[in-house]
Amino acid sequence: MRGPGVAGDGEVEGLAAAAAEAMGHAAEALSALLGLSVRPGAPQVTRLLAASAARALQKAPVVETALYFSVAGDPEGALLVFFPPGRARALASRLTGQPEAGAGIPGDREGSALKEAGNILASAYLSAASRFAGVALKPSIPHLAPDWGRAAAEGVLRDLLPTAGTVLVAEVSFGDGRLVQGRVVWLPGTRTRGSLKRGDGD
């Protein structure tokens, strides 16, 4: 998701550095889980009006399935994991050792496997971001939206975004070049604004 408002201030630069560090550790965790070489992309950070962010996330291109989390700490916020068409099913097949399911809502086993992988990714991501910035960030339990467009249209973003003001959006892709493909969208400070520069102890 790209849009206007790509900023170059210290807050945005700090968030980009934190997101790069966090996704690096999350990719390592996924690599260990899957037995594949998952690599992170470069972070992109934008500052958007809350309404613009909601529209961009609702209409995010080539997104079929999503996992989403509320984030507790300072700054509070949200974390989303987007998968393009077919990639969540391929990941579930890898995790369960079962043949890839056809199109449609994942079964209980596939859904549980995706949530488990999402929890590992989110925990590794936020733990690394916490160490980087010297703050404490923790994910909620994972929520699965097999049809992201429908979930967003039905209002899931109302619980993840403010209704006014601006929102920082940090987006990082990940993948192994073959099976695994997705991107993490971090929305820090959607309820409170905290500092995400590198902690003094680093």
TABEL-V181506 format. One record per residue. N is the residue number from 1. RES is the residue in three letters. PSI is psi in whole degrees, -180 to 180 (none if undefined). OMEGA is omega in whole degrees, -180 to 180 (none if undefined). D_FIRST is the distance of its C-alpha to the first C-alpha in Angstrom with 1 decimal. Layout:
BEGIN
n & res & psi & omega & d_first
N & RES & PSI & OMEGA & D_FIRST
N & RES & PSI & OMEGA & D_FIRST
END
This chain:
BEGIN
n & res & psi & omega & d_first
1 & MET & 116 & 176 & 0.0
2 & ARG & 157 & 180 & 3.8
3 & GLY & -175 & 180 & 6.8
4 & PRO & 165 & 175 & 10.4
5 & GLY & 22 & 175 & 12.1
6 & VAL & 115 & -170 & 11.5
7 & ALA & 159 & -179 & 14.8
8 & GLY & 18 & -178 & 17.5
9 & ASP & 173 & -176 & 19.8
10 & GLY & -34 & -180 & 21.3
11 & GLU & -43 & 180 & 19.4
12 & VAL & -42 & 179 & 16.0
13 & GLU & -39 & 177 & 17.8
14 & GLY & -41 & 179 & 19.4
15 & LEU & -40 & 178 & 16.3
16 & ALA & -43 & 179 & 14.9
17 & ALA & -41 & 179 & 18.3
18 & ALA & -41 & -180 & 18.5
19 & ALA & -39 & 178 & 15.3
20 & ALA & -45 & 178 & 16.6
21 & GLU & -45 & -177 & 19.9
22 & ALA & -45 & -178 & 18.8
23 & MET & -31 & 175 & 16.8
24 & GLY & -44 & 179 & 19.8
25 & HIS & -37 & 178 & 22.1
26 & ALA & -39 & 178 & 20.0
27 & ALA & -39 & 177 & 20.0
28 & GLU & -42 & -180 & 23.7
29 & ALA & -42 & 177 & 24.3
30 & LEU & -39 & 178 & 22.6
31 & SER & -44 & 180 & 24.6
32 & ALA & -39 & -179 & 27.8
33 & LEU & -41 & -171 & 27.1
34 & LEU & -15 & -174 & 26.4
35 & GLY & 31 & 180 & 28.7
36 & LEU & 166 & 178 & 26.0
37 & SER & 92 & 180 & 24.5
38 & VAL & 129 & -176 & 20.9
39 & ARG & 143 & 178 & 19.1
40 & PRO & 153 & 171 & 16.2
41 & GLY & -171 & 178 & 13.7
42 & ALA & 139 & -179 & 13.2
43 & PRO & 147 & 172 & 11.3
44 & GLN & 127 & -178 & 8.8
45 & VAL & 131 & 177 & 9.7
46 & THR & 155 & 173 & 9.2
47 & ARG & 120 & -175 & 11.8
48 & LEU & 153 & 167 & 11.3
49 & LEU & 147 & -176 & 14.1
50 & ALA & -42 & -180 & 14.3
51 & ALA & -37 & 179 & 14.4
52 & SER & -40 & 178 & 11.3
53 & ALA & -42 & 179 & 9.4
54 & ALA & -43 & 180 & 11.3
55 & ARG & -42 & -178 & 10.6
56 & ALA & -40 & 180 & 6.8
57 & LEU & -37 & 180 & 7.4
58 & GLN & -36 & -177 & 10.4
59 & LYS & 25 & -179 & 9.1
60 & ALA & 130 & -174 & 6.2
61 & PRO & 149 & 175 & 7.4
62 & VAL & 44 & 174 & 10.3
63 & VAL & 125 & 177 & 10.6
64 & GLU & -52 & -173 & 14.3
65 & THR & 148 & 179 & 15.3
66 & ALA & 150 & 165 & 14.3
67 & LEU & 141 & 179 & 16.3
68 & TYR & 151 & -174 & 16.1
69 & PHE & 143 & 161 & 18.4
70 & SER & 150 & -180 & 19.7
71 & VAL & 123 & 177 & 20.4
72 & ALA & 145 & 179 & 23.9
73 & GLY & -161 & 177 & 25.1
74 & ASP & 102 & 14 & 24.6
75 & PRO & 144 & 169 & 21.8
76 & GLU & 171 & 179 & 21.3
77 & GLY & -146 & -178 & 17.8
78 & ALA & 156 & 177 & 15.8
79 & LEU & 131 & 179 & 14.3
80 & LEU & 146 & 175 & 12.4
81 & VAL & 116 & -177 & 12.6
82 & PHE & 139 & 176 & 10.8
83 & PHE & 133 & 174 & 12.9
84 & PRO & 170 & -176 & 12.8
85 & PRO & 130 & 176 & 16.0
86 & GLY & -18 & -173 & 19.1
87 & ARG & -32 & 176 & 17.9
88 & ALA & -39 & 178 & 18.8
89 & ARG & -39 & 178 & 22.2
90 & ALA & -40 & 178 & 22.8
91 & LEU & -43 & 179 & 22.1
92 & ALA & -39 & 179 & 24.5
93 & SER & -43 & 178 & 27.1
94 & ARG & -40 & -177 & 27.0
95 & LEU & -38 & -175 & 27.5
96 & THR & -18 & -175 & 30.2
97 & GLY & 14 & -180 & 32.0
98 & GLN & 157 & 177 & 32.1
99 & PRO & 149 & -179 & 31.3
100 & GLU & 130 & -180 & 27.8
101 & ALA & 158 & 176 & 27.9
102 & GLY & -180 & -180 & 27.2
103 & ALA & 150 & 179 & 24.5
104 & GLY & -176 & -178 & 24.6
105 & ILE & 132 & 179 & 24.5
106 & PRO & 147 & 174 & 25.3
107 & GLY & 177 & -177 & 28.8
108 & ASP & -43 & -177 & 29.9
109 & ARG & -45 & 180 & 30.3
110 & GLU & -43 & 179 & 26.9
111 & GLY & -42 & 179 & 25.2
112 & SER & -40 & 179 & 27.2
113 & ALA & -42 & 179 & 26.3
114 & LEU & -41 & 179 & 22.6
115 & LYS & -40 & 178 & 23.0
116 & GLU & -46 & 178 & 25.3
117 & ALA & -41 & 178 & 22.9
118 & GLY & -38 & 179 & 20.1
119 & ASN & -41 & 177 & 22.7
120 & ILE & -45 & 179 & 23.6
121 & LEU & -50 & -177 & 20.1
122 & ALA & -40 & 180 & 19.4
123 & SER & -44 & 178 & 22.9
124 & ALA & -42 & -179 & 22.7
125 & TYR & -53 & -175 & 19.4
126 & LEU & -30 & 175 & 20.8
127 & SER & -43 & 179 & 24.2
128 & ALA & -41 & 177 & 23.1
129 & ALA & -37 & 178 & 21.2
130 & SER & -46 & 179 & 24.3
131 & ARG & -40 & -179 & 26.6
132 & PHE & -46 & -173 & 24.6
133 & ALA & -6 & -179 & 24.6
134 & GLY & 35 & 178 & 27.9
135 & VAL & 173 & 180 & 26.7
136 & ALA & 116 & -180 & 26.8
137 & LEU & 132 & -179 & 23.7
138 & LYS & 138 & 179 & 24.2
139 & PRO & 154 & 169 & 22.2
140 & SER & -178 & 170 & 23.5
141 & ILE & 151 & -180 & 24.5
142 & PRO & 144 & 174 & 21.8
143 & HIS & 136 & -177 & 20.9
144 & LEU & 129 & 174 & 20.0
145 & ALA & 94 & -179 & 18.3
146 & PRO & -32 & 177 & 19.2
147 & ASP & 91 & -174 & 17.7
148 & TRP & -42 & -179 & 14.5
149 & GLY & -43 & 180 & 14.4
150 & ARG & -44 & -180 & 17.9
151 & ALA & -43 & 180 & 17.7
152 & ALA & -41 & 179 & 15.0
153 & ALA & -30 & 180 & 17.2
154 & GLU & 0 & 169 & 20.2
155 & GLY & 15 & -178 & 19.0
156 & VAL & -28 & -178 & 17.9
157 & LEU & -18 & 179 & 15.4
158 & ARG & -31 & 180 & 18.6
159 & ASP & -6 & -176 & 19.8
160 & LEU & -16 & -176 & 16.8
161 & LEU & 152 & 172 & 15.9
162 & PRO & 167 & -180 & 18.4
163 & THR & -10 & -179 & 19.5
164 & ALA & 172 & 179 & 19.8
165 & GLY & -164 & -179 & 19.1
166 & THR & 159 & -178 & 16.0
167 & VAL & 135 & 171 & 13.6
168 & LEU & 134 & -178 & 12.4
169 & VAL & 117 & 178 & 9.1
170 & ALA & 123 & -175 & 9.6
171 & GLU & 131 & 179 & 7.5
172 & VAL & 129 & 177 & 10.0
173 & SER & 162 & 174 & 10.6
174 & PHE & 156 & 178 & 14.3
175 & GLY & 171 & 178 & 16.8
176 & ASP & 6 & 180 & 20.3
177 & GLY & 0 & -178 & 19.9
178 & ARG & -67 & -173 & 21.7
179 & LEU & -48 & -172 & 21.6
180 & VAL & 130 & 177 & 18.9
181 & GLN & 131 & 178 & 15.2
182 & GLY & -175 & 175 & 12.4
183 & ARG & 146 & 179 & 9.9
184 & VAL & 132 & 176 & 10.8
185 & VAL & 118 & -179 & 9.0
186 & TRP & 130 & 180 & 11.8
187 & LEU & 80 & -179 & 12.7
188 & PRO & 152 & 174 & 16.1
189 & GLY & 26 & 179 & 18.5
190 & THR & -14 & 176 & 17.6
191 & ARG & -37 & 174 & 21.4
192 & THR & 156 & -179 & 23.0
193 & ARG & 113 & 177 & 22.1
194 & GLY & 175 & -179 & 23.3
195 & SER & 135 & 179 & 23.5
196 & LEU & 20 & 172 & 21.3
197 & LYS & 163 & -178 & 23.3
198 & ARG & 137 & -178 & 25.3
199 & GLY & 155 & -176 & 28.3
200 & ASP & -24 & -176 & 31.7
201 & GLY & -7 & -176 & 33.1
202 & ASP & none & none & 30.9
END
